[in-house]
Amino acid sequence: MAKADLYVKQFPSEKVSIIARFISFISGSVAFVLAVLAIVDEDILLQLEITPGRSVLFYIGVFSAVFATARSFVPGSIVPLIILFLLLLFLG
């Protein structure tokens, strides 16, 4: 039974994938808005403090890191399709 559990655990959970997509959408959106604001007015980048002692640059870094971490939990759906297509070409 232990080997079967290990096999099933290697596939990502659908609930975790949905939550990770939501978190990556929200954090990516916030980071994008902050980056666009910084591009429009470069003084915002270092001088505007959202919280005391934390500039916009800090929050762009934090939300980008959250985005990258959340995206790592989202499985890539195109890779199995490519492998299946190559297998069909090999067999056919």
C-alpha positions, 0 to 999 in steps of 0.5 A: 500500500505504501508504494501506491500512496507514493505514486499518487502523491507525485501528482498535484492536487486539483484543490492546491492547483486552483488555490495556487492559480488564484494566489498567483493571479492576485500577486501578479496583478498587484506586482504588475500595477506597482511596476506600471506605477513605477514606470509612469513615475519613477519617484514612486519606486523609492520615495512612496512608502506603502507601509513605514520603511517599505517602499514600492520596490520592496513590495514589487519584490515580495509579490513577485516572489509570491507569484513565482512560488505559487506558479511552481504549484500549478502543473504544466498541462502542455507537457503531457500533451507534447509527450503523448503526441511524440509517442503517437508519432513514434508508434504510428 
